[in-house]
Amino acid sequence: MISIGSFNPLHVQKQLIHLCWIHICVFFTALQMYFVISNIMHGIVWFIFPTLLVVCNDITAYGCGRFVGQTSLFRLSPNKTLEGFVGAGIFTICCGYLLQEDPYHGVVLALYASCAAPFGGFLASAIKRASDIKDFGQLIPGHGGMTDRMDCQLLMSAFTFAYR
């Protein structure tokens, strides 16, 4: 009889968990890229406009929070403020209304960008805290790096795909 070694259920469980996480990461990465490519194929505006709304929301949340922010929005990310969230929401909705040919679509996409962007930031903050990292990079000073700028783009592409 051939001996393969001792069977360790904890080792098998750990390997299965890693396998599941790999599949989940590949699934979400491929699915998100499908959304992005599909949005582009239906017209470049379905890619560029939502991207600009997220960037607009991110920049104005930073500015409003920096200049008038006092009330912390979430303990996980103490630099995000309620004033920044509200100010960015108002500004992003105004931009969505003014920049889109059909203001209804612009406002709907802007509302989603305003609500989803902070939660993408919270997810990035949670990952940074768990990894004991202050920022993902120095490319955009004050914004925590390029990954912080992109944290909501994938959420926005999925919503745009479902909305259009």
Backbone torsions as a table, in degrees:
resi	resn	phi	psi	omega
1	MET	NA	134.6	-178.4
2	ILE	-87.8	131.0	179.1
3	SER	-97.8	123.0	179.8
4	ILE	-88.9	-18.5	-177.7
5	GLY	123.9	176.9	-179.0
6	SER	-77.0	141.0	179.7
7	PHE	-86.5	121.2	-179.1
8	ASN	-116.1	105.4	-177.3
9	PRO	-61.1	-32.2	179.2
10	LEU	-66.8	-37.2	177.5
11	HIS	-65.8	-42.0	178.5
12	VAL	-64.3	-42.6	178.6
13	GLN	-61.4	-44.0	179.3
14	LYS	-61.9	-42.5	178.9
15	GLN	-65.0	-39.7	178.3
16	LEU	-66.2	-38.8	177.6
17	ILE	-63.1	-44.9	177.4
18	HIS	-61.0	-42.7	178.4
19	LEU	-60.6	-42.4	177.9
20	CYS	-63.1	-43.8	179.9
21	TRP	-64.1	-38.4	177.5
22	ILE	-62.5	-44.8	179.4
23	HIS	-65.0	-40.1	178.5
24	ILE	-63.0	-45.3	179.7
25	CYS	-62.1	-44.9	179.1
26	VAL	-64.2	-43.0	-179.6
27	PHE	-59.7	-50.2	-177.7
28	PHE	-68.4	-36.4	178.5
29	THR	-64.9	-48.2	-179.7
30	ALA	-65.1	-41.3	-179.7
31	LEU	-64.5	-43.0	179.7
32	GLN	-65.2	-40.1	177.5
33	MET	-66.0	-33.7	174.6
34	TYR	-61.0	-43.8	178.9
35	PHE	-61.5	-45.8	-178.8
36	VAL	-61.7	-49.3	-178.4
37	ILE	-64.6	-41.1	178.3
38	SER	-62.9	-40.8	177.4
39	ASN	-62.0	-42.3	179.4
40	ILE	-64.6	-41.1	-178.4
41	MET	-67.1	-23.0	177.4
42	HIS	-89.4	3.8	178.9
43	GLY	131.1	130.1	-175.4
44	ILE	-59.8	-24.6	179.0
45	VAL	-63.3	-30.0	179.4
46	TRP	-73.7	-8.2	173.8
47	PHE	-104.8	-49.2	-173.7
48	ILE	-70.0	-46.2	-176.4
49	PHE	-60.6	-50.2	177.7
50	PRO	-62.5	-35.1	177.3
51	THR	-63.3	-44.1	178.6
52	LEU	-64.3	-35.9	178.2
53	LEU	-64.0	-40.7	179.2
54	VAL	-66.7	-43.5	178.7
55	VAL	-63.8	-43.3	177.3
56	CYS	-58.6	-46.3	-179.8
57	ASN	-63.8	-41.5	-178.6
58	ASP	-64.7	-45.5	-178.2
59	ILE	-67.9	-44.6	-178.5
60	THR	-71.9	-30.8	174.8
61	ALA	-64.2	-41.2	177.4
62	TYR	-62.9	-47.3	-178.9
63	GLY	-65.0	-48.6	-179.9
64	CYS	-63.9	-42.0	179.4
65	GLY	-66.1	-36.0	-179.1
66	ARG	-70.7	-38.3	-173.9
67	PHE	-93.2	-32.9	-178.0
68	VAL	-126.4	-2.7	-175.3
69	GLY	-72.6	132.9	176.8
70	GLN	-136.8	-28.0	-175.0
71	THR	-96.8	116.7	179.9
72	SER	-65.1	135.3	-177.3
73	LEU	-83.5	-36.8	-175.3
74	PHE	-154.5	136.3	-174.8
75	ARG	-63.8	-32.7	-178.9
76	LEU	-62.2	-33.3	-179.5
77	SER	-127.7	84.4	-171.6
78	PRO	-65.8	-18.4	179.5
79	ASN	-80.7	-13.3	176.4
80	LYS	-84.5	127.8	-175.3
81	THR	-116.9	158.5	177.2
82	LEU	-63.1	-40.7	179.1
83	GLU	-63.8	-38.8	176.5
84	GLY	-65.2	-40.8	179.2
85	PHE	-62.9	-48.6	-178.3
86	VAL	-68.4	-46.2	179.5
87	GLY	-60.5	-42.8	178.7
88	ALA	-66.3	-38.3	178.3
89	GLY	-61.6	-47.3	179.8
90	ILE	-62.0	-46.9	-178.0
91	PHE	-65.8	-41.6	-179.3
92	THR	-66.1	-40.2	177.9
93	ILE	-64.9	-41.0	176.4
94	CYS	-61.6	-43.3	177.9
95	CYS	-64.2	-41.7	177.9
96	GLY	-61.3	-39.5	179.6
97	TYR	-67.9	-43.1	-174.0
98	LEU	-81.1	-30.0	-171.8
99	LEU	-93.7	-14.2	-177.5
100	GLN	-99.3	141.8	178.0
101	GLU	-58.6	-44.6	177.2
102	ASP	-103.0	100.6	-174.9
103	PRO	-56.2	-28.2	179.4
104	TYR	-59.9	-48.7	178.8
105	HIS	-62.7	-40.4	179.5
106	GLY	-61.8	-42.3	-179.3
107	VAL	-69.3	-41.2	179.5
108	VAL	-61.9	-48.2	179.0
109	LEU	-64.7	-37.3	179.1
110	ALA	-67.4	-39.2	176.9
111	LEU	-61.3	-44.3	178.8
112	TYR	-65.1	-44.4	179.3
113	ALA	-59.6	-39.6	-179.0
114	SER	-68.2	-33.9	-178.9
115	CYS	-85.1	-36.6	-174.7
116	ALA	-83.4	-32.1	-175.4
117	ALA	-56.7	-46.4	179.6
118	PRO	-62.1	-33.9	-177.8
119	PHE	-74.5	-30.5	170.7
120	GLY	-63.6	-38.9	176.1
121	GLY	-65.3	-38.2	177.7
122	PHE	-64.3	-39.4	177.9
123	LEU	-62.9	-44.6	177.7
124	ALA	-62.5	-39.9	177.8
125	SER	-63.4	-40.9	179.4
126	ALA	-63.9	-41.0	178.7
127	ILE	-65.3	-42.0	179.0
128	LYS	-64.3	-42.6	179.2
129	ARG	-63.8	-43.2	-179.9
130	ALA	-65.2	-30.8	-178.9
131	SER	-93.5	-1.6	-178.9
132	ASP	58.5	47.4	179.4
133	ILE	-120.4	137.1	177.8
134	LYS	-77.6	-51.5	-179.7
135	ASP	-135.0	153.7	177.1
136	PHE	-77.7	-16.9	-179.2
137	GLY	-179.5	175.9	-176.7
138	GLN	-114.5	10.1	-174.9
139	LEU	-61.3	-40.4	178.6
140	ILE	-120.2	94.2	-176.5
141	PRO	-58.5	137.3	179.5
142	GLY	88.8	-15.1	-179.0
143	HIS	-108.0	1.3	175.8
144	GLY	81.7	9.5	177.3
145	GLY	103.8	173.8	-176.5
146	MET	-66.3	-33.2	179.4
147	THR	-63.5	-37.5	176.6
148	ASP	-64.3	-33.1	178.6
149	ARG	-72.3	-29.8	-174.9
150	MET	-95.2	-2.9	-172.0
151	ASP	-60.6	-28.9	-177.9
152	CYS	-99.7	-12.3	-175.6
153	GLN	-59.4	-38.4	-179.2
154	LEU	-70.6	-36.6	174.9
155	LEU	-63.5	-40.5	-178.3
156	MET	-67.8	-37.5	179.6
157	SER	-66.9	-36.1	177.5
158	ALA	-66.4	-42.7	179.0
159	PHE	-65.6	-43.0	179.4
160	THR	-61.5	-41.0	177.8
161	PHE	-59.5	-45.9	-179.4
162	ALA	-70.7	-33.8	-175.8
163	TYR	-76.1	-43.8	-173.6
164	ARG	-68.4	NA	NA
